[in-house]
Amino acid sequence: MKRIVFFLACCLPGLHTFCQQAAPVSIIPEPVQMVQNAGVFMLPSTITIEAPILPAVKPILDMLQQRLSAATGYKVLFGNEMPSAILKLSLNKTADATIGSEGYRLNVSTTNITISANQPAGLFYGVQTLMQLLPAEIESKSVVQNVKWQAPCVTITDYPKVGWRGLMFDVSRHFFTKKEVKDFIDQMSKYKYNLFHWHLTDDEGWRIEIKSYPNLTKKGAWSVAKTGYFGTFSQPLPDEPKTNGGFYTQDDIKEVIQYAKDRFINILPEVDVPGHSMAAVASYPELSCTPGADKYDVIAGESFMDWSHGAPPIALKDNTLCPANEKVYVFLDKVMTEIAGLFPFEYIHVGGDECPKNFWEQSDAIKALMQKEGLKTMEQVQSYFEKRLEKIVESKGKKFMGWDEILEGGLAPNAAVMSWRGEKGGIEAAKLKHDVVMSPTTYAYLDYMQGDEIIEPRIYATLRLKKSYEFEPLLAGVDPKYIKGGQANLWSEQLYNVRHMQYMLWPRAFAIAECVWSPKEKKDWNHFVTKVEDQFKRYDIEQVKYAPSMYDPIFTAQNTNGQLQIELTTEIEGLDIYYSFDNSFPDQYYPKYTAPLTPPKDAVMMKVITYRGYKPIGRMIAMPLAEMQKRAGLKK
Ligand code: ACM
């Protein structure tokens, strides 16, 4: 009877929106508090928005206007006072203590939508949530017909877990254009990241115009173009043209900073010294301690570092700035003056990672410096360099940040540490009462493979989505006062183009976004997976690439009494695995995997695919059994 009354009520014109079936709410990162109420809000064909027209709010309105009209074809109007507006953005007159400086409250009812916040950033994040409440087609860049442009009725209170929610992008190993960088920033802003760490210099390219050292971009931004597996390329020949690379002019940098600011994203510039500096040394060989540096070129992806002895690596060519050379500090002073003049953010990141010491060990100038300063180890030599650099950075009104190697040999007095070699550097620095950003390889290295190396573009380590989702920047036993937040890093050695950049970023950057925004107790892997799939639908419409690796099976090869046994599992629930050993392509009529398998004696290849119900969902993987034997330790 109740259902009949409900059905009849829904036929009455005024109650129509109340009774519309709402899709399940799917928001990344998961809000702190959310109640889904009955009914939906239908977007009218003229969307009216009331909002304070302030310089910091105007970009939000421009973005809303663009994003709400492109796919719907609807008209969007906004103004300071629009009493009948269907969407109201307001800044609180008295601060709402619960939501802080980046939080918001969002209410969608059948008749209107309100978003309130203490600061414009909160309004921006409220709008991002609202966009995810609308149908996936809202991501279309052109008008889509026959879509019910509706949002479920919800009441949301939301604010971030940590204040530093970062993504690092390495544009040195491979250059990405200003437009590509802006697109990266735009995409990250949709998931409430607020920090773009721009890795601007490395052995493979110096990417920022420095007016006092023009060779940095005249020479240091260019290398010989190579294709294949980065790190193993042939040595460039002296007469090979250097056509690969690029750089950002200072006007480009200013434009990107403004673009990011409009999306409530700060930019942390990184100039990676004293190691990772071949582009600088090739441009200005007098910055090196090593005779013959004038013959050096920007690295084009050839091998020049020996990692076989662990860290620090042994350099085959000296890619360091010389700590015993006063010209280096003059150089850094001028570079930091220009960087500090461009970037409004309070920190400058100066790298400090993976600095080889073997050329320093050979250098008379370094030996003399050690004697003069009473330095006993090469780590102390680096620490001497970092302390001088900290003074330079601070003299420009900026704070100093480096990778966790800057702890070795003694941390500079006010340095902030970015912990990448696991969490231990961060823990140690926080104990020393230094600020810390957590970005451990364990969870947050997005250049690592997302699945089995038999199908993923090869790199030396693997980090699956599920592991990324376990990231927790606020560690038990560490004073949270010192943990500024967390970030993920996308190194670009193996990123040859923007599509592959997107593939490596998503969906793991969804996971990290949730880990740095949402409370721990709101995280739920299975629910997260359904939300990732909802984002995939959006990305298909928006034509952003993502990795489908979470659908692929995980192979474990075991040596069971001298026999190969293969175990298959899946990263996500609800998938079936079908396989063959006869080289043909398995489908749902093939044997379904239920227990560890011993391959037939003469088989050479296992082919595997996952299904959800009757739909193939993973990629067809061809796994040579020789590879399985090797992994099981049965064959070299
Ligand atoms: C790093 O990954 N070398 C900071």
Residues whose N, C-alpha, C, O or C-beta is under 5 A from the ligand:
A	BS01	ACM	D353 W403 W420
